[in-house]
Amino acid sequence: MAASHLLPPVLAWVRRLAWLALWLGLSWLAWPWLQPPLERAIYAARLSARAAPAALPVPVAGVASRALRDTWHGARSGGRKHEGIDIFAPRGREVVSATEGIVTRVGTNQLGGNVVWVMGPGRQLHYYAHLDRYAGVRAGDIIAAGTVLGYVGTTGNARGTPPHLHYGIYTARGAINPYPLLRPAVPVGAR
């Protein structure tokens, strides 16, 4: 009878150990699914904390910065202002990420047609529009500068115009002009 008063505390510890074993077992089983989102979250936090680049490579393969024209704030239909730069190139030319980052969206919209969004350093969002087709990237992918995102085209409101990439950069304060950042000769993959 003297040992019966020890039974409830022992059972409580057995219950705790059973729950701990169950939690550890489930955590071990869930790790393959938890790891990628956790890695992306850590990478996104580090990427956001870094300064935005002061210079970027031209995000179209084979196009030199000296060939660019500043199309920022040019008049557009509906009283809009152009929030980016149009980089003209032959249809199907590779469009590459100007920065390392996380692909946040791959999809379509009315103006941009086939588009890819990449969050880069300093929480800048890089917008690649009018793509003829995508290159197999998906939302959530962690990519390096120079990763092929898609190919130059005329989708969205670019139908009837020469093939080009519309490239825009957005911050929490709104769009910024990419042209001055693309002017220096910066090789793809450089920071």
N, C-alpha and C positions, 0 to 999 in steps of 0.2 A: 504494500500500500504506500510505502514511503516513496517509491519510484513513480507513482502515478501523477504526482504534481510536476514532474519533469517532462511528462509527455507533451503538453501543449507547447512549451517553448521549443522542444525538439521538432515537433511537427511544423511549427512556424518556420524554423530554419530549413527544414526539408522542402517546404513549399517555396521558400525564397530561392533555394538552390535549383529547384525544378524550373521556376520562372526564368532564372538566370540562364540555365542550360537552353531553355526554349528560345529565349531572346538571342543568345549567341548563335544558336543553330539557324534561326531565321535570318539573322544578320549575315551569316556566312553564305546562306543560300541567296540572299538578296544583293550581296555585294556586286555581282556582275551587272546588275541593273542600276545600282546606286552609284557606282564608280564613275561612269561617263558624265552624268549630270553634275556630280560633285567636282570632277576635274574641270568641266566647263565653267562652273561657278567660280572656282578659284582662279582660273585663267582670266575670266572676264573681270574679276576684281583687280588683278594685277595689271591687265591691259588698260583698264579705266584709270588707274592711278598714274600711268605713264603719261608723259607730255605728248601732245599731238605733234606729228612730224612737221618740220619747217620746210621740207622739200619732199616731193614725191616723184616716182618714175611715171612716165606716160603709160596709162593702163591698156594701151593697144599695141600688140606686138608689131615691131617694125616701123612705128611712127616716131619720128624725132620731135623733140620739144620745139625746135625752130619751125616746124610745119604747123604749129597750133595757132589758132586765132581766138582772141578773147570774145566769146559770145555771151558773156555774163550780162544779165539785165536787158538783153535785146527784147524788143517788143514781140509779144506772142498773141495768139487769138484770145478773145475774151478779156482783153486788157491785162493779161498776165505778163509778168517779166520772166525772162529766162533765168532759171536758178541752177546754172551749171555751165559746162562747156561741151560743145559738140566736136567730137574728134572723128573726122572723116577718114575712111579706110575702105578697102574692097570688102564686099560681102563675104562673110565666113572667116575673116581675119580674127585671130585669137584675142579675146578680151581677158586681161589678167588683173588680179587684185593688186592695187597700188600699195597696200599695206598688209601686214599680218592681221589676223583678227578672227572673228566668229561670224559665220554666215547667219544672219538673223532672219532673212526671208528670201525665198525663191518662188516667184509667181508672176502674175500678170496684173497690170492695171491699165486703165483707159488711155492715159497719156504716154506712159512708158512702154507699153506692150509687155514683152518678156523682160523681167527685171530681176536683179540680184542686189540685196542689201548686205553690207559687211560692216560690223562694228569694229573699228580700229582703235589704236591708242588714243587716249584722251577722250574716250566716249564719242568720237566722231563717227557718224554713219556715212558710209560711202555707197553711193547709188549708181548702179550700172544699168542703163536702160536701152531699149530698142534692139535687144539681142535677137539674132536670128534663131538661135537655139541655146540651150544650156549645155554645160560640159560635165554634168554629173555631180555637181555640188548639191548639198542639201542643207536646209536650216539646221543649225546646231554644229555644223562642221567647223573645226578649228583649222584654219588655213595659214599658209605662209605667204608672204609677198611674192607675187609672180605666179600664184596658182591660177590656172585657167578656169574662168568662171563661165564663159560662154563665147559666142561668136558674133561679130558685128552684123547688124541687120537693119531692118526698117519697120519693126513692129510698132504698134501703138499709133500715136499721131505722126509718126515718121513715114507712113506710107506715102509714096509719091515723091519722096526726097532721096537724095543720094544716101547710100548706106553710111551709117555713122553710129558711134557710141555717144550717148548723152551721159556725162559723168558729173555727178553732183556730190557735194560734201555738206552734211548737216550737223549742227551742234545743238545744244539745248537752247541757244539764242536764235537759231534759224540757219538758213543757208549761208555758206561762205563761198567766195569765188575761188575755184580750184586753179584758175589760170596762173596766178603768181607762184603757186606751189609747184606747178608742173614745168615752169620755165627752166630751172636749173637742170643740167644734165645729171640725172641720178639713175644709176643702173638698177634694174629690177632686183629686189632682194636686199637692197641697202636700206638702212634705217634712216 
